[in-house]
Amino acid sequence: MEKKSLANLAIFTFVGLAIFILYLYFFVGFQELIEVFRQVNPYKYSAYYSLTIIAMILSMLFYSMSWNELMKILSIEVGLKNAFLYCWLGNFVDLILPFETVSGEITRIFLVHGETKDSSGKIVATVVGHRIITTFMTLGGLFLATVFFLLKYEGSIEILYLLFAVLLGSLFLIGVLLYLSLKKNATEKLVNLPIKVIDFLTRGHFNLSGVKSRVQQNLLHFHDGIKAFGNNLRALIKSVVCSFIAWLFHLSVYFLVFYALGFNEISTKIYETIIVYSISVAVQTVPIAPPLGLVEIVMTSLYTLFGIPTAVGGAATLLIRVVTFWLQILIGYAVAQWIGVKKLLAQLYKKH
C-alpha cells in the first residue's frame, strides 16, 4: 500500500474513532463504562471473550468454505487454505477502503486469477454467486427478526424506517445481481458501455476489437458459470449451509461479548441482537461511511432502544468491534504481508 493511502486510512480511522469517543463521553459517560468493566468477572470474561475470537475465525473459515464450494463447481483449483487467506485479505480491503460493496470482491478476483490464470468470467461468477448467498443469509435473518420485532414492539417508528431501508437495500442488491446473472443481454450492455465511451472519447484512434473479444469471452464464461451452479444443486446446497454456519458464528460474537460482561439477559433478546447485527453489517457497507464511528454509534443506540443499559451496550459495542474490526484488520494485514513475501520468494527462486 502507498504511504498516501495509509495516511488517508489513518485519518479516516482517527476521525471515526474520535467521533465515537465523543459520543461515549456525552451520551454514555466514561465513569459508567469504567463501572461496567469494574464489575466484570475476569475469569468469566477471559473464557467468553476467547470464544469470540474463536467464533470469528470459524466464521471466516466457513465463509471461505462456502466460496470454495462454488469454485470447485467451476473447476477453479485454489484450495481451502488459499480461499481462507484470500477471504481474510478481501475483508481487510473492505474494512480499510470506503467502497466495501466491491473492493473485497475485486481483491479476491485479482488474487485467484493471478494464481490460477482461469477465466476472469468464471471467477467473477463464483464471487457474484457467493455475494448473493451471503446477502440472502443476512436478509433472511433480518426479515424474521423484523417480524418478531413488529409483534413485540408497537412503537419506535424510527427503527422501523431503518429496518425497512436495510431490507429494501438488500432486496435491491439481490435483485440487481440476479438480473445481471440471468439476463445475458443486460450484462453485455453494462460491460460494453465503458468500452463504447472510451471509443467515443478517443474517436476510434485505438483498436478495441481485442478488448471486446476478451470481454465477450469472459461474459460467456460468467453466464456458463452461473448456469453450472443451478445444475449442481448438491454442491450449491453445501455452499449455502457453510454460509449459514458462518453467519451463525459471526452472530454468536455479539452474544458472547455480553456473556463476557456478565449480562446474561442477552439470551432473552435474540431477535433484537439479530437486528443490531444485521443493521451494523448494512451500515458498514455504506460507501461514504468512515471505517469507525458510525457503526459503533448505531449499535450503541440500538442496544439502548432495546432496553439494554446504555453503559453495558457501549461497553459491548467496544468489545464487539475489537473482534469484528480490529482483529480482522490485524489478521488481514498479516496475510497481505505473507502473500507479498511469498510472491517475492517465488520470484527469487525462479531467478536462481
C-alpha positions as a Python dict, from the first residue, in 0.01 Angstrom:
ca = {
    (1, 'M'): (0, 0, 0),
    (2, 'E'): (118, 351, -80),
    (3, 'K'): (206, 587, 204),
    (4, 'K'): (-67, 827, 90),
    (5, 'S'): (-329, 551, 113),
    (6, 'L'): (-210, 455, 459),
    (7, 'A'): (-219, 818, 567),
    (8, 'N'): (-577, 857, 439),
    (9, 'L'): (-677, 537, 620),
    (10, 'A'): (-522, 664, 943),
    (11, 'I'): (-707, 995, 912),
    (12, 'F'): (-1043, 828, 842),
    (13, 'T'): (-991, 586, 1130),
    (14, 'F'): (-884, 858, 1373),
    (15, 'V'): (-1180, 1081, 1284),
    (16, 'G'): (-1429, 794, 1320),
    (17, 'L'): (-1275, 682, 1648),
    (18, 'A'): (-1277, 1039, 1782),
    (19, 'I'): (-1646, 1076, 1693),
    (20, 'F'): (-1733, 755, 1878),
    (21, 'I'): (-1527, 855, 2182),
    (22, 'L'): (-1710, 1190, 2195),
    (23, 'Y'): (-2040, 1002, 2166),
    (24, 'L'): (-1944, 780, 2460),
    (25, 'Y'): (-1837, 1081, 2664),
    (26, 'F'): (-2155, 1285, 2613),
    (27, 'F'): (-2422, 1014, 2582),
    (28, 'V'): (-2284, 719, 2782),
    (29, 'G'): (-2025, 853, 3026),
    (30, 'F'): (-1675, 725, 3086),
    (31, 'Q'): (-1743, 672, 3456),
    (32, 'E'): (-2037, 444, 3375),
    (33, 'L'): (-1824, 245, 3129),
    (34, 'I'): (-1548, 204, 3387),
    (35, 'E'): (-1807, 81, 3637),
    (36, 'V'): (-1928, -185, 3390),
    (37, 'F'): (-1575, -317, 3338),
    (38, 'R'): (-1500, -297, 3710),
    (39, 'Q'): (-1783, -540, 3787),
    (40, 'V'): (-1669, -794, 3528),
    (41, 'N'): (-1557, -1137, 3648),
    (42, 'P'): (-1203, -1167, 3499),
    (43, 'Y'): (-1216, -1547, 3464),
    (44, 'K'): (-1559, -1546, 3303),
    (45, 'Y'): (-1457, -1256, 3082),
    (46, 'S'): (-1139, -1431, 2963),
    (47, 'A'): (-1327, -1751, 2881),
    (48, 'Y'): (-1613, -1591, 2686),
    (49, 'Y'): (-1401, -1331, 2510),
    (50, 'S'): (-1159, -1600, 2395),
    (51, 'L'): (-1461, -1777, 2245),
    (52, 'T'): (-1550, -1464, 2049),
    (53, 'I'): (-1210, -1472, 1877),
    (54, 'I'): (-1251, -1843, 1800),
    (55, 'A'): (-1603, -1777, 1668),
    (56, 'M'): (-1473, -1500, 1439),
    (57, 'I'): (-1204, -1726, 1293),
    (58, 'L'): (-1452, -2013, 1247),
    (59, 'S'): (-1695, -1774, 1079),
    (60, 'M'): (-1427, -1677, 828),
    (61, 'L'): (-1337, -2044, 776),
    (62, 'F'): (-1695, -2144, 684),
    (63, 'Y'): (-1731, -1826, 478),
    (64, 'S'): (-1425, -1939, 281),
    (65, 'M'): (-1561, -2294, 252),
    (66, 'S'): (-1883, -2156, 104),
    (67, 'W'): (-1690, -1969, -165),
    (68, 'N'): (-1456, -2262, -225),
    (69, 'E'): (-1753, -2493, -293),
    (70, 'L'): (-1863, -2260, -572),
    (71, 'M'): (-1512, -2252, -717),
    (72, 'K'): (-1496, -2632, -715),
    (73, 'I'): (-1815, -2646, -923),
    (74, 'L'): (-1633, -2449, -1195),
    (75, 'S'): (-1309, -2648, -1151),
    (76, 'I'): (-1117, -2348, -1016),
    (77, 'E'): (-846, -2519, -812),
    (78, 'V'): (-749, -2276, -539),
    (79, 'G'): (-782, -2493, -230),
    (80, 'L'): (-942, -2411, 104),
    (81, 'K'): (-621, -2272, 255),
    (82, 'N'): (-578, -2009, -16),
    (83, 'A'): (-951, -1935, -24),
    (84, 'F'): (-928, -1874, 352),
    (85, 'L'): (-632, -1638, 310),
    (86, 'Y'): (-794, -1453, 20),
    (87, 'C'): (-1115, -1401, 218),
    (88, 'W'): (-919, -1252, 509),
    (89, 'L'): (-738, -1022, 267),
    (90, 'G'): (-1064, -931, 92),
    (91, 'N'): (-1223, -840, 425),
    (92, 'F'): (-915, -638, 515),
    (93, 'V'): (-953, -434, 196),
    (94, 'D'): (-1327, -399, 264),
    (95, 'L'): (-1260, -252, 607),
    (96, 'I'): (-993, -2, 505),
    (97, 'L'): (-1142, 125, 178),
    (98, 'P'): (-1459, 336, 156),
    (99, 'F'): (-1616, 114, -114),
    (100, 'E'): (-1685, -208, 73),
    (101, 'T'): (-1956, -326, -165),
    (102, 'V'): (-1699, -405, -438),
    (103, 'S'): (-1340, -369, -312),
    (104, 'G'): (-1316, -704, -132),
    (105, 'E'): (-1465, -891, -427),
    (106, 'I'): (-1226, -727, -674),
    (107, 'T'): (-934, -823, -449),
    (108, 'R'): (-1041, -1189, -442),
    (109, 'I'): (-1093, -1197, -819),
    (110, 'F'): (-748, -1049, -876),
    (111, 'L'): (-578, -1295, -639),
    (112, 'V'): (-748, -1605, -779),
    (113, 'H'): (-684, -1501, -1139),
    (114, 'G'): (-319, -1431, -1058),
    (115, 'E'): (-278, -1777, -908),
    (116, 'T'): (-483, -1996, -1143),
    (117, 'K'): (-491, -1790, -1467),
    (118, 'D'): (-850, -1912, -1505),
    (119, 'S'): (-1104, -1707, -1696),
    (120, 'S'): (-1197, -1389, -1514),
    (121, 'G'): (-1559, -1457, -1609),
    (122, 'K'): (-1561, -1787, -1419),
    (123, 'I'): (-1402, -1629, -1112),
    (124, 'V'): (-1647, -1338, -1118),
    (125, 'A'): (-1933, -1591, -1133),
    (126, 'T'): (-1815, -1751, -806),
    (127, 'V'): (-1779, -1415, -633),
    (128, 'V'): (-2120, -1292, -750),
    (129, 'G'): (-2281, -1623, -653),
    (130, 'H'): (-2116, -1605, -312),
    (131, 'R'): (-2236, -1247, -261),
    (132, 'I'): (-2595, -1348, -346),
    (133, 'I'): (-2584, -1636, -94),
    (134, 'T'): (-2436, -1427, 189),
    (135, 'T'): (-2683, -1144, 125),
    (136, 'F'): (-2970, -1395, 139),
    (137, 'M'): (-2839, -1514, 478),
    (138, 'T'): (-2836, -1163, 623),
    (139, 'L'): (-3168, -1073, 461),
    (140, 'G'): (-3339, -1389, 587),
    (141, 'G'): (-3225, -1335, 945),
    (142, 'L'): (-3319, -967, 937),
    (143, 'F'): (-3663, -1042, 789),
    (144, 'L'): (-3751, -1293, 1061),
    (145, 'A'): (-3616, -1064, 1333),
    (146, 'T'): (-3819, -774, 1193),
    (147, 'V'): (-4140, -979, 1200),
    (148, 'F'): (-4088, -1068, 1566),
    (149, 'F'): (-3986, -709, 1641),
    (150, 'L'): (-4316, -582, 1499),
    (151, 'L'): (-4506, -830, 1715),
    (152, 'K'): (-4312, -735, 2029),
    (153, 'Y'): (-4270, -358, 1990),
    (154, 'E'): (-4561, -146, 1875),
    (155, 'G'): (-4383, 193, 1875),
    (156, 'S'): (-4037, 305, 1766),
    (157, 'I'): (-4126, 428, 1419),
    (158, 'E'): (-3763, 538, 1364),
    (159, 'I'): (-3628, 184, 1397),
    (160, 'L'): (-3897, 61, 1157),
    (161, 'Y'): (-3779, 309, 893),
    (162, 'L'): (-3422, 187, 940),
    (163, 'L'): (-3525, -179, 922),
    (164, 'F'): (-3725, -131, 605),
    (165, 'A'): (-3443, 71, 448),
    (166, 'V'): (-3197, -212, 514),
    (167, 'L'): (-3445, -473, 388),
    (168, 'L'): (-3515, -280, 70),
    (169, 'G'): (-3144, -220, 13),
    (170, 'S'): (-3067, -591, 48),
    (171, 'L'): (-3357, -686, -180),
    (172, 'F'): (-3240, -433, -439),
    (173, 'L'): (-2884, -572, -430),
    (174, 'I'): (-3004, -931, -471),
    (175, 'G'): (-3243, -827, -749),
    (176, 'V'): (-2970, -649, -945),
    (177, 'L'): (-2723, -936, -908),
    (178, 'L'): (-2980, -1197, -1009),
    (179, 'Y'): (-3096, -989, -1305),
    (180, 'L'): (-2743, -938, -1436),
    (181, 'S'): (-2658, -1304, -1373),
    (182, 'L'): (-2960, -1439, -1560),
    (183, 'K'): (-3001, -1177, -1834),
    (184, 'K'): (-2708, -1207, -2070),
    (185, 'N'): (-2807, -908, -2285),
    (186, 'A'): (-2830, -677, -1984),
    (187, 'T'): (-2487, -780, -1858),
    (188, 'E'): (-2339, -740, -2205),
    (189, 'K'): (-2476, -386, -2238),
    (190, 'L'): (-2345, -289, -1894),
    (191, 'V'): (-1995, -425, -1955),
    (192, 'N'): (-1970, -287, -2309),
    (193, 'L'): (-2075, 64, -2202),
    (194, 'P'): (-1727, 171, -2077),
    (195, 'I'): (-1570, 39, -2399),
    (196, 'K'): (-1813, 244, -2610),
    (197, 'V'): (-1744, 555, -2401),
    (198, 'I'): (-1366, 513, -2441),
    (199, 'D'): (-1408, 451, -2813),
    (200, 'F'): (-1619, 768, -2847),
    (201, 'L'): (-1381, 986, -2643),
    (202, 'T'): (-1074, 867, -2836),
    (203, 'R'): (-1261, 899, -3170),
    (204, 'G'): (-1166, 546, -3267),
    (205, 'H'): (-789, 605, -3252),
    (206, 'F'): (-743, 284, -3050),
    (207, 'N'): (-830, -58, -3182),
    (208, 'L'): (-1053, -204, -2910),
    (209, 'S'): (-1156, -515, -3101),
    (210, 'G'): (-922, -732, -2890),
    (211, 'V'): (-1069, -592, -2569),
    (212, 'K'): (-1423, -652, -2695),
    (213, 'S'): (-1336, -1010, -2784),
    (214, 'R'): (-1196, -1081, -2436),
    (215, 'V'): (-1499, -919, -2276),
    (216, 'Q'): (-1736, -1134, -2481),
    (217, 'Q'): (-1544, -1448, -2390),
    (218, 'N'): (-1546, -1364, -2019),
    (219, 'L'): (-1917, -1284, -2031),
    (220, 'L'): (-1980, -1625, -2186),
    (221, 'H'): (-1778, -1793, -1910),
    (222, 'F'): (-1961, -1587, -1646),
    (223, 'H'): (-2309, -1694, -1757),
    (224, 'D'): (-2198, -2053, -1811),
    (225, 'G'): (-2068, -2049, -1453),
    (226, 'I'): (-2399, -1917, -1316),
    (227, 'K'): (-2584, -2193, -1506),
    (228, 'A'): (-2342, -2453, -1367),
    (229, 'F'): (-2441, -2358, -1010),
    (230, 'G'): (-2804, -2441, -1089),
    (231, 'N'): (-2702, -2775, -1239),
    (232, 'N'): (-2501, -2876, -929),
    (233, 'L'): (-2758, -2846, -653),
    (234, 'R'): (-2570, -3071, -410),
    (235, 'A'): (-2257, -2856, -417),
    (236, 'L'): (-2469, -2540, -415),
    (237, 'I'): (-2653, -2658, -103),
    (238, 'K'): (-2317, -2727, 65),
    (239, 'S'): (-2215, -2369, -12),
    (240, 'V'): (-2541, -2235, 135),
    (241, 'V'): (-2504, -2448, 450),
    (242, 'C'): (-2146, -2329, 502),
    (243, 'S'): (-2258, -1969, 457),
    (244, 'F'): (-2534, -2019, 715),
    (245, 'I'): (-2287, -2165, 967),
    (246, 'A'): (-2054, -1869, 903),
    (247, 'W'): (-2347, -1634, 970),
    (248, 'L'): (-2425, -1813, 1298),
    (249, 'F'): (-2065, -1795, 1420),
    (250, 'H'): (-2040, -1426, 1332),
    (251, 'L'): (-2370, -1355, 1509),
    (252, 'S'): (-2253, -1551, 1816),
    (253, 'V'): (-1978, -1291, 1870),
    (254, 'Y'): (-2249, -1040, 1961),
    (255, 'F'): (-2395, -1274, 2224),
    (256, 'L'): (-2064, -1395, 2368),
    (257, 'V'): (-1943, -1041, 2438),
    (258, 'F'): (-2245, -975, 2660),
    (259, 'Y'): (-2183, -1301, 2847),
    (260, 'A'): (-1821, -1190, 2892),
    (261, 'L'): (-1953, -871, 3055),
    (262, 'G'): (-2182, -1074, 3280),
    (263, 'F'): (-2501, -951, 3110),
    (264, 'N'): (-2676, -1289, 3076),
    (265, 'E'): (-3009, -1121, 2997),
    (266, 'I'): (-2893, -1102, 2636),
    (267, 'S'): (-3031, -1457, 2593),
    (268, 'T'): (-3382, -1305, 2611),
    (269, 'K'): (-3304, -1058, 2332),
    (270, 'I'): (-3227, -1292, 2043),
    (271, 'Y'): (-3433, -1109, 1781),
    (272, 'E'): (-3307, -770, 1895),
    (273, 'T'): (-2947, -892, 1868),
    (274, 'I'): (-3010, -1021, 1514),
    (275, 'I'): (-3147, -677, 1423),
    (276, 'V'): (-2844, -499, 1570),
    (277, 'Y'): (-2611, -741, 1391),
    (278, 'S'): (-2786, -710, 1053),
    (279, 'I'): (-2811, -332, 1065),
    (280, 'S'): (-2448, -292, 1176),
    (281, 'V'): (-2336, -507, 881),
    (282, 'A'): (-2552, -298, 644),
    (283, 'V'): (-2422, 34, 782),
    (284, 'Q'): (-2064, -90, 746),
    (285, 'T'): (-2117, -126, 369),
    (286, 'V'): (-2220, 238, 322),
    (287, 'P'): (-1954, 373, 78),
    (288, 'I'): (-1921, 718, 239),
    (289, 'A'): (-1902, 587, 596),
    (290, 'P'): (-1567, 608, 780),
    (291, 'P'): (-1415, 276, 899),
    (292, 'L'): (-1504, 364, 1259),
    (293, 'G'): (-1762, 582, 1428),
    (294, 'L'): (-2095, 544, 1250),
    (295, 'V'): (-2132, 169, 1304),
    (296, 'E'): (-2049, 196, 1674),
    (297, 'I'): (-2293, 481, 1733),
    (298, 'V'): (-2573, 293, 1557),
    (299, 'M'): (-2504, -24, 1759),
    (300, 'T'): (-2494, 157, 2095),
    (301, 'S'): (-2813, 350, 2014),
    (302, 'L'): (-2997, 32, 1911),
    (303, 'Y'): (-2893, -151, 2228),
    (304, 'T'): (-3028, 139, 2435),
    (305, 'L'): (-3352, 137, 2235),
    (306, 'F'): (-3394, -234, 2307),
    (307, 'G'): (-3377, -183, 2683),
    (308, 'I'): (-3011, -269, 2742),
    (309, 'P'): (-2838, -29, 2986),
    (310, 'T'): (-2654, 236, 2785),
    (311, 'A'): (-2318, 174, 2956),
    (312, 'V'): (-2347, -203, 2901),
    (313, 'G'): (-2440, -150, 2535),
    (314, 'G'): (-2149, 90, 2488),
    (315, 'A'): (-1901, -148, 2651),
    (316, 'A'): (-2032, -440, 2444),
    (317, 'T'): (-2004, -236, 2125),
    (318, 'L'): (-1640, -154, 2202),
    (319, 'L'): (-1554, -522, 2259),
    (320, 'I'): (-1753, -644, 1958),
    (321, 'R'): (-1574, -403, 1727),
    (322, 'V'): (-1235, -510, 1861),
    (323, 'V'): (-1314, -859, 1723),
    (324, 'T'): (-1513, -769, 1411),
    (325, 'F'): (-1294, -475, 1304),
    (326, 'W'): (-950, -461, 1467),
    (327, 'L'): (-891, -839, 1472),
    (328, 'Q'): (-978, -862, 1102),
    (329, 'I'): (-752, -565, 1029),
    (330, 'L'): (-457, -727, 1211),
    (331, 'I'): (-502, -1071, 1056),
    (332, 'G'): (-573, -924, 712),
    (333, 'Y'): (-259, -710, 728),
    (334, 'A'): (-53, -1013, 833),
    (335, 'V'): (-199, -1213, 540),
    (336, 'A'): (-119, -927, 300),
    (337, 'Q'): (243, -925, 419),
    (338, 'W'): (265, -1304, 397),
    (339, 'I'): (131, -1312, 40),
    (340, 'G'): (374, -1037, -58),
    (341, 'V'): (670, -1221, 98),
    (342, 'K'): (561, -1549, -59),
    (343, 'K'): (547, -1393, -407),
    (344, 'L'): (887, -1229, -357),
    (345, 'L'): (1041, -1563, -256),
    (346, 'A'): (881, -1731, -557),
    (347, 'Q'): (1034, -1472, -790),
    (348, 'L'): (1378, -1513, -630),
    (349, 'Y'): (1350, -1891, -666),
    (350, 'K'): (1273, -1858, -1038),
    (351, 'K'): (1576, -1634, -1092),
    (352, 'H'): (1808, -1890, -932),
}
